[in-house]
Structure formats: structure tokens, C-alpha cells
Amino acid sequence: MTPMILSWWDIALAALLVIALAGLSFWQRLALERQILIAGSRTIIQLVLVGYVLTLLFKEAAWPWIALMATVMLAVAGYEVMARQKRRLVGGWGYGIGTASMFVSSFTLTLFALLVLIGNEPWYQPQYAIPLLGMMLGNTMNSIAICLDRLLNGAWQQRAVIEARLMLGQHWQQAISELRRDAMRAGMIPAINGMAAVGVVSLPGMMTGQILAGAEPMQAVKYQIIIMFLIAAGAGFGALVALHLGARRLFDERQRLRLERLRNAE
Amino acid sequence: MRLASICLQLAAGECVCLSGASGSGKSMLLRAVADLDPHQGDVLLDGQPCSQMPAHDWRRQVAMLAAESQWWFDVVGPHFEQVDHALLSALGFGAEVMEWQVARLSSGERQRLALLRLLSHQPKVLLLDEPTANLDYDNTLRIEHLIKTYSTEQQAPVLWISHDAAQIARVADRYVVIDGGRLRQVVP
């Protein structure tokens, strides 16, 4: 089966649905029409731009450009992780810890997938590298952001408990262990739920896309399984790294809780 | 706020009470001695400076008790590394207290158990930040008695923040007031 080619007319027809929704919002005085239209326009502009970038990238397939693209994606993802935290570490730490843990989880696992599982020639072939990295970053970003938010906000709220534990002679790791465990659990829930519900409740986007593009369903399923496992592992490893670095930064070399290293983002 | 240079020496088994207006730096001083906040100067225990001891070792030996105790597990037992049954009964508890839910303890029970938890580590020095502030008279006397007994038996010095003149008269060997960031000894 060859994929059906979509024309700009098809897109215009789909856009009419969004415009109709905006009109409905105006008629019902929901005051959402502006947001709907702006978001819809952003979808078109951003995706078309990415389309051009990818077309160029696929034609060239030169690794410096791919590396540049990957770096930009990582930098934006690191910013997103920081932006979602209510209380952030001051200085470069808020951005640095999020980005470093995204790097460890997404970059290394994407490399592993490209080199060991897919085994293309050359391994950095952008048709595989960029979408894979994008999926990894997008999904691990959620987990890491939730973990760090729980940890830092929790430390702020549970200051008295953490200090009481320090006063009993506990190490900093012990004094913050329950909080760290809770944060890890909260961060892993999306990835675990994703693995458990996939195929029954939801058909994942990548698999659906491959099938729409004419791939064999079983081939698409295999890709999806690999992706799900990579995402779960990436979310877990990334969260562990982020929690370790974040928790360490909350204490100084004398194991004192240093909440002045946090600032409220609101 | 800053504390001026403060020089205070506690003898073995001595109980020094400390008071001062709110915001005068009493808790700040205690937290600095416990090494919970960054501070200048040094604190020595038997001639050994705090800065040369691992932080958790220091806090285990120079133990601090606050007015409000903190609990992080649902039941009492897991908060204790070891239980001194003699102390437990001295405070009016049976062994079954370890199974109790923390949420159902009264404030007096909480504070007595918090003191027990602290003493079970056999600290060499006690720093007490208004440990009986939220307690009724009976519980206050029990806590005082336990602290004094421990201090005498273990020869542990006690630095005790208190505002209660009667309490200070009952427990203090020496009484100092903190004022304008400086310590002033009160002669009885």
C-alpha cells in the first residue's frame, strides 16, 4: 500500500474545523476563539518550518547539522523542564540539572537505539535520529519535570521534617529519602501507565503514523514496543539523575538544608 | 540579623538556660551550635572542633530538640533505631507505644517520645529550644526530670532556651540572656 498524498486543500478543510470551533466559541461567548486560532496558526507555522528543516536535513544528512539540530532540541527541552517547576534552583542549576538529566536519558538511549537496535548505515541517518530523539526528549521531559517539581516543592514544604531528621544525626540522603521516593514514583507514573494502557486504551501516535504511511502493522508494533521501552527507561534514568543532582544541591558540604538556593517562580 | 562574637563554655553535666526577646537570636545560636546554618566561628566538643567532624556525627553528639516534634512515618516504631525500655517506662510508656499511630498521639506524648528518640542516640550535649512550650504542667515536669536525670548520669551539658522563670529556677545551674546579639550572665 502506498500512502495517500495529502494536498494543501485537505489541510485547509481540516483547518475549517478549527475555525468552526473558534466561531462556536465566539457565538457561545466562551472567549476561547483567540487562543484556538493562535494555537492553530502556531501548529501550521511551526510544523511547516520543521518540515522544511527536516527536508533540508534529510537531503544533506551531514552530521554537523544533525548534531546542531539535536543540541537545539535538547536546549529547548531543558528550558521546558525548568519552566514547569514552581520552585527552581537559583543560578544555572535549575536549567543545568534538567538539561543534564535529559542529556543522559534521551541522548544516550537514542544513541543506543540507533547503534545497537536499528543499526543503520550511517548510524546518524536523520530520518531515524531526529524523530527518535524528539520522542525521547518529549516523553522524558515530562517525567523529569514532575520529579524535580515534587522534590523541590516538597523540600520547601517539609523543611521542618528534613531538619528534624538532620538533627537526629541522619545523613542528607536519609533525611530526604522519603521525599525522593515520592518524587520518583510521581515522575514514573506517566511512563508506567503508558506501557500498561498502550494498545488497549490508546493507539500510540508513532504506530498509527507508520500504519497510515503504509507500513506492515507488525513492523509498526515492533517499533512501538522498542520506543515504549526506551521511553520508560529514559524517563527512569533521567529522573534518577535529576533527583540525585537536585537533592544534592539542596544540601551543602556540611549537610545543611539550604532552601535559599530555591526561588519561587511565581 | 547577626550575633556578635559569643563565647560560652559549658561544663560537663551543667545546665545553662538561655532567654531573650523574640528575634534576639536564641534559636539562631542553637542552630549554629548544631551546625544547621552556615556560621562563623567554631564550636568545640571535648576540644574537638565541629568543623573537623563529619556533620552527621556532630549532630548525633550535639543533639537538638525543638518545641514542635516532627514525625515522618505513620507509626512511632520506625522512627527509632533502638529503644531504651528503661527510659520508655520512666516516661510512662509501655512497649506497645511503638505500634501507635503518630497522628493519634497527644502533644505531650509526642514531645516525650521525641525526647526519647533523641536520647536513644546517647548524645553528649543537649540543645533544647523551648522543649516544653506546648505542654501542660505535668508533662513539663516529666520532661524536665528526664532531661536533668540524663544530664546528671551522662555528664551531658544542656543549653536550654526557656522563657518560664519558674522553669529556669527549677533546672538551671546558670542563666544567660541574649540581648543585642551578645550574651549577658544573670546573677541570681
Interface residues (C-beta under 8 A of the other chain):
Chain A: A160 V161 E163 A164 R165 L166 M167 L168 G169 Q170 H171 E178 D252 R254 Q255 R256 L257
Chain B: A34 D35 L36 D37 P38 A55 H56 D57 R59 R60 Q61 A63 M64 L65 A66 E68 S69 Q70 W71 W72 R117 L118 H121
